[in-house]
Each structure stands twice: as C-alpha cells, then as structure tokens.
Amino acid sequence: MPIPLDVRKKPTSLKVHISTGAGVDITWADAHTSHYDFPYLRDSCPCAMCNDEREQKAKAGPAAKVSAVLPMYKPRVTAQAATPVGNYAIQIQFSDSHATGIFSFGHLREICPCEACAREFRNKSAEAAG
C-alpha cells in the first residue's frame, strides 16, 4: 500500500537563484511560499556526513565549544549549481565544495524558516520522535 503524500509538501513552483545568490524560492501546493538562503540550506544539509556532525556537536554540548579570540573568516556560502533529483528533490553544489545533500521537497517544507511551518512541521516531528 503506498504511503499517502502530504500535498502541502508538493511544490508548484521552484526557483533556484544561483547567479544572484538570493537562494531558493518555492511555492507549495497549499499556496504557501518559502524562501531559503543558501547558508541556511548548507547548515540544514540532510546528508549522512552533516547529520553525523550535528549529532557529534549536540553530544559534546555547549562546554565543548571553544571560542577563538580571532575567529577565522569564512566567506558566505553560495551555490554553484543545482540539479533536480527525479521529481522529489534537488541537489545543491555549494561554494564550500559540499554537494552530497539531496534536499527532498518534504525536507524543504519541514525546514521552512517561517514560524507557521515551524509550528506545523518541526514541532510535530519533535513530538512524534520524543
């Protein structure tokens, strides 16, 4: 039996603004619009390597964070390319050479930076997991 799809996680319009560096704009089937900056997407990369890194940081806790007196300058992450993955995702090659994350449309809707999506998707996911 197929898993029912949440139509709210189906895009009707997807625009990746690589040349301007503006980010990704998506209009969803329920008429909600989402905007994602490239640094936000890079920090939210769903690949195994990034997930492991986030888990390690969470386990280490805030005490393990060492603040440098003069932190290294890190240029703002941008996108160099974006490729569709079937009809369910996009893959972004970032300026820091990271390109292994596949951003499914479901994941993108769940990480939408707006408060309404945070309440609707992220809070429910946290409740179901814990």
N, C-alpha and C positions, 0 to 999 in steps of 0.2 A: 504494500500500500504506500503510495507516495506521500511524502511529508507535505502538508499544506503550506503554501507560500504566503508570507505576510506581504500584502500588496503595498504596504507602507514602505517596504524596503526595495521597491522596484522603481528604478529611475525612468523618467520620461524625457529628461534632457541631461546631458553630461558634457561639461566644457572644462578642458584642462588647459590652463593659460601658461604654457611653458615659456613662450617668448617674452611675455611681460613679467613673469614671475609672480603673478597675482594669486595663483593657487588653483583649486578645483571648485567648480560650482555645479551643484546637482539640484534639479527639480524632481521631486518624488511623485509617485502616482497619487498621493493624497494632497498634492499641490504645495507641500512644504518645500522650502528651498534651504539648502545647506551650503555654506562656504567653508572651505578648509584651506588654511595657509600650508605651504609646503613644510615649514619647520614642524607644525603641529602633526602633519601626516608622518613625517620622519620619526617623531617621538612616539607615534602610535603604531608603528610598523608591526604587523601581526606575524612576522616570520619567527621561526623557532629560535634563531640566534638572539633576536631582540627580546623575545619573551623570556628566554633564559637570563639575559642581562637584567631585565626588570625584576625578575624573581630574586636574583642574587642581591640586588640593591635593597629590595624590600626585606630580605632576611638579615642583611647587615645592619639595617636600621640607621637612624639619623646620626648616631655616635660615630659610625664609620666614615662619615662624610668629612673629609679634611678640606678646609677652606684655604686656598692658596692666597698668599699676600698679593701676588700679582698673577691673576689667572691668565692662562693662555688665551689669546684672541682666537675665536672660532668664527669664521665667516658664516653668514646666514645661509642655511641650506636652501637650495633651489632644486628644481627638477631639470634634468637634461633630456628626458624622454618619457613617454607614457605609452603603454601598449595595452589594447584590450585583451582580456583573457576570456575566451568564449563569450557568452552573453551574461556572465555573472560577476565579472571583476575587472579591475585594471591593475597593471603592474607599473610602478614608477621607478625610474632610474634617477637617483638623487645625486647632487653635485659632490657628495662625500664618497661617491663610488658604490654606495649601497643600492642594490637592485633586486634583492631576493624576496621582498614582501609582495604578496598578492593581496590587494585590498578588495575583498568581496563587497558587493553592494550592501549586503546585510551588515557587515562590519562597519562600513562607512556610515550607514544610518545610525547604528548603535553608538558611534563615537562622534556624532554630530555635536559641534560645540555649543549649541543653543541649550538654554535651560529646559525648554519643553521636552526635547529629546533626552536630556539627562534624566528627567523625572520618568519619562515613559519607557526608556530602554535600559539605561545603565542601572538605575535603582532597582528595577525588576530583576535584572540579571544578577545583581548582588544578593537580592533576597532569595532567589532560586538556588544560588550557589551556597549560601550560608545558612 
